[in-house]
Amino acid sequence: MRTQAKQSLRFTGLRLEQWRNFSNVDVALQRRVFLVGPNASGKSNLLDAFRFLHDIVALGGGFQEAVRKRLGISRIRCLAARRYSDILVSVRLGDEVDDHVWEYRLRFSQDNLRRPVLKSEEILRHGTEIMLQRPNDADKADEARLTQTYLEQVSVNKEFREVADFFLSVRYLHIVPQLVRDPDRSVGLKNDPYGGDFMEQIAVKPERTRTAWLKRICHALSIAAPQLKELEFYRDEARGKPHLRGKYEHWRPQGAWQDEDSFSDGTLRLIGLLWAALDGSGPLLLEEPEMSLHPDVVRFIPQTLARIQRHSGRQVMLSTHSSDLLRDEGIGTDEVLLLIPQQEGSAVRIANEFREVRDLLDGGSSLADVVIPLTRPQDADQLPLSLYAGVSRTGVRRTKSRRVEHLRLPGY
């Protein structure tokens, strides 16, 4: 029963206070989430809130380690925050029947010695049933207890372990092809989201599962790389290192085999994306999956993810700058989150909250044509000119007569 419950759960809401780019965010989440915004608006940092929850319950992790990996409270706290402001990460979990099965709230800061400490930890079930509320009497008697969450402690999390198991199932992926080609750079890493141990992740799968998955991936890849006819796993004889190789069809009747170090960046990233989509049932976090891919391939990513979701039920959240990806007519306006930089931190708005978005879509415009311009810097076309703006032929900056205008976002 627990496995079925975990697979059916998803994030249904996110609330952040003073988390990285975000001073105050409270937003509903669908089974697919597309994060769209200009550079440095916080797309990666929003995804990192879910990674943070995973790191709290991960083996070898915990609250202290999760903060340490992010270089301390001062690096996590929003730059727009007032001094000593608390940081809040709060999520709602739901299923197909109830979108508020669980709620987890974690508020934290640092003490006078800059050590991370909990200010409060709360877990609710079905919105009203309090399963955990800290600090409790034991915490007040021994403040050292507030350096750990109850969620990460097996000895005390039995009543809400389903939440911990769900956070543990979160997977983040942002394949760096160079790391896949040269895994020696990442020796000792396990489940590296950047692909340093990607070949090992494939190797540890049971042979039957691995072979079946590679066949499915090869079939999908044939759209992006029509010459690819086979994809298989093997270990080299010299060192026993795991490898992928693909058979490419060309004028020779037998074709030709290439190892992963000869695959294109786009092919490696797509293999990683498809493998990750098959491997697991928890939320999958993707960073700009369109990178290195042909626009005609990018257009089919939402459909591919939707098909996987129909089989596995898993939630997918991804960041993107691609108008080609957003041209899929199956994407709903409630699935798109717009990140809008402001003086007090980035705001997060669901696309269908904008009246102009709804009006333009009703008028026949595509989602890409409506959403991408909302996140485009106003003076982006001036970027090539701004490099030398205000500089004389002698290289001396003319600050009085001319000045460089900062890139501005359009008003909302």
Secondary structure as UniProt FT lines:
FT   HELIX           2..8
FT   STRAND          10..19
FT   TURN            20..21
FT   STRAND          22..28
FT   STRAND          32..36
FT   TURN            39..40
FT   HELIX           43..57
FT   TURN            59..60
FT   HELIX           63..69
FT   TURN            70..71
FT   HELIX           73..76
FT   TURN            79..80
FT   TURN            83..84
FT   STRAND          87..94
FT   TURN            99..100
FT   STRAND          102..110
FT   TURN            112..113
FT   STRAND          116..125
FT   TURN            126..128
FT   STRAND          129..134
FT   HELIX           137..141
FT   HELIX           143..147
FT   TURN            151..152
FT   TURN            154..156
FT   HELIX           158..160
FT   HELIX           161..168
FT   STRAND          171..173
FT   HELIX           177..181
FT   HELIX           183..186
FT   TURN            187..188
FT   TURN            193..194
FT   TURN            196..197
FT   HELIX           198..203
FT   HELIX           207..224
FT   TURN            226..227
FT   STRAND          228..235
FT   TURN            237..239
FT   STRAND          242..248
FT   TURN            253..254
FT   STRAND          256..259
FT   HELIX           260..262
FT   HELIX           265..278
FT   STRAND          284..287
FT   TURN            289..292
FT   HELIX           295..298
FT   TURN            299..300
FT   HELIX           301..312
FT   STRAND          316..320
FT   TURN            323..324
FT   HELIX           325..327
FT   TURN            329..330
FT   HELIX           333..335
FT   STRAND          336..340
FT   TURN            343..344
FT   STRAND          347..350
FT   HELIX           351..353
FT   HELIX           355..362
FT   TURN            363..364
FT   HELIX           367..374
FT   TURN            378..379
FT   HELIX           380..382
FT   HELIX           383..386
FT   TURN            389..390
FT   TURN            393..394
FT   TURN            399..401
//
